[in-house]
Amino acid sequence: MANPDHTDFDIVIVGGGMVGASMACALLPAIRRYQLKVALVEAFPLPDKDAVLEYQPSYDDRSTALSYGSRCIYESMGVWEQLEPHTTPIKQIHVSDQGRFGSTRLNANEHGIQALGYVIENAWLGRSLLNYLFQMDAISYFCPASVKQITPVGSSVRLVITKKDTPDSSKTDNQSGAKRDTVTAGLVIIADGGRSDLNAQLNIVTEQRDYQQTAIIANVSSEKAHQNVAYERFTADGPVALLPLSDPGRRKQNRSSLVFTVTNDQLDEFLPMSDQQFIEKLQARFGFRLGAFKKIGQRSHFPLTLQRAREQVQPGVVVIGNSAHTLHPIAGQGFNLALRGVCELALCLEEAVNQGKALGSIEVLEKYLHRREQDQDKTIGFTDQTVRLFSNDDPLLGKIRKTGLVALELLPAAKRLFGRHAMGLGNRLPPAH
Ligand SMILES: Cc1cc2nc3c(=O)[nH]c(=O)nc-3n(C[C@H](O)[C@H](O)[C@H](O)COP(=O)(O)OP(=O)(O)OC[C@H]3O[C@@H](n4cnc5c(N)ncnc54)[C@H](O)[C@@H]3O)c2cc1C
């Protein structure tokens, strides 16, 4: 990708993963309306429109359950049309606890909507967002390139970007031989993921809890069709989630995306297993609701932590996505939470331009943070409590879990409330496209 010819931007987004790319999409209306100069920096090559998607950490072989609220956000951005053909609607969520009878079902029709959420493979989500951005042709890309240094300078922020193997970059880094650019921005949006180097450079402290658990993910095929049901099953050894996937053109829809949680002590046992051995373990934990598991695809694993940056805004800087908060995937909330942040930030920035305020002013960024804090506290708290409640084999906790699930089954109002939380409803939408 050719280097942009200017070096002074209104906004630079660092990280073109699921959150950074969504941020760029959300800013498109403001970019057009106010001729903002915006750049995106991404360390991995971004795919060409028709090329095969190369490995990119944000767009790996996981799938994401988008809440109904996230669908509404993408609709108002104008991106949903591109995403929808690659999504599988979740019509029912089935939650159960192994060895106990407590279980509950949440149905889309009880909430008067077509689906409780939508499953999309990360690779498709990434490709669709990037295709949309490329079609709109409104932002500049530094890619593949990494931001190596971030320095606030007066009312703007200076970034040193290194780019490998490109003949057109301006300077060469003496030590590494990589090409180097220096750019400035009124606002830098950091979306560089859970292992953010830039936060550390800005002295942003991240609070962290290591759950001592690892998620093993893979796609699995089952004897029975999934019928658009998502399963969350809690067991003494850790939760198992199965999200329904579509295979266009095939009548029997029996492929699901698996998130299988193990404690770190169990990793040495699970990682070397053959497919057949792993399927046996899965079958023992999940049971036969989907019949026998027939096939399992490539397995990958992710360590599970809770992280939250103590500061998410500084003059000229805002931190979003996993870089601001990384959640356990147990409740499928991490990306949905981040997308609500993206949406609010786009609204705040549009408001700031309308009011003639600098995009990087701390007043503007603190307003954004103020509007996000309650949702972040609630969602992080809900996810963390769910992990603690369901990851422990304490018989007392088992009883509480059972009571909770049964109560949910019996009390329509509680269930509606739980459903609304899981669906991510009740938030504001980004500026219309
Ligand atoms: C097993 C699992 C299942 C999950 N399932 C769900 C789910 O169902 N629903 C849900 O809502 N959430 C889910 N999540 C959470 C979701 O995956 C994350 O919220 C999401 O991936 C965060 O994306 P991100 O763009 O913030 O970070 P990342 O995906 O880490 O992207 C960061 C990007 O920044 C780039 N980068 C890093 N440093 C630099 C730099 N210095 N310069 C330039 N570029 C840089 C990287 O190359 C990368 O592309 C799940 C998570 C896990 C682990």
The ligand as a Gaussian input file, in Angstrom:
#p B3LYP/6-31G(d) Opt

LIG

0 1
 C      -11.821000     -16.967000      22.371000
 C      -12.446000     -15.606000      22.271000
 C      -13.756000     -15.481000      21.828000
 C      -14.368000     -14.227000      21.781000
 N      -15.676000     -14.150000      21.413000
 C      -16.310000     -12.953000      21.459000
 C      -17.710000     -12.853000      21.148000
 O      -18.369000     -13.833000      20.794000
 N      -18.300000     -11.623000      21.226000
 C      -17.607000     -10.515000      21.627000
 O      -18.200000      -9.422000      21.723000
 N      -16.275000     -10.569000      21.881000
 C      -15.620000     -11.750000      21.818000
 N      -14.264000     -11.819000      22.084000
 C      -13.509000     -10.555000      22.291000
 C      -12.974000      -9.969000      20.974000
 O      -12.258000     -10.956000      20.270000
 C      -12.100000      -8.764000      21.231000
 O      -12.888000      -7.809000      21.893000
 C      -11.557000      -8.143000      19.941000
 O      -10.763000      -9.068000      19.262000
 C      -10.737000      -6.894000      20.242000
 O      -10.259000      -6.352000      19.033000
 P       -9.184000      -5.173000      19.007000
 O       -9.247000      -4.623000      17.603000
 O       -9.361000      -4.258000      20.146000
 O       -7.787000      -5.853000      19.275000
 P       -6.924000      -6.845000      18.332000
 O       -7.820000      -7.804000      17.685000
 O       -5.814000      -7.372000      19.164000
 O       -6.350000      -5.869000      17.209000
 C       -5.279000      -4.991000      17.447000
 C       -4.665000      -4.623000      16.094000
 O       -3.658000      -3.630000      16.288000
 C       -2.509000      -3.941000      15.508000
 N       -1.366000      -3.331000      16.213000
 C       -0.877000      -3.625000      17.450000
 N        0.133000      -2.799000      17.781000
 C        0.297000      -1.946000      16.722000
 C        1.178000      -0.854000      16.460000
 N        2.082000      -0.445000      17.365000
 N        1.098000      -0.230000      15.256000
 C        0.163000      -0.608000      14.338000
 N       -0.714000      -1.634000      14.548000
 C       -0.645000      -2.285000      15.724000
 C       -2.473000      -5.479000      15.491000
 O       -1.768000      -5.969000      14.372000
 C       -3.968000      -5.823000      15.413000
 O       -4.437000      -5.892000      14.096000
 C      -13.641000     -13.055000      22.154000
 C      -12.309000     -13.174000      22.565000
 C      -11.716000     -14.429000      22.643000
 C      -10.288000     -14.541000      23.118000

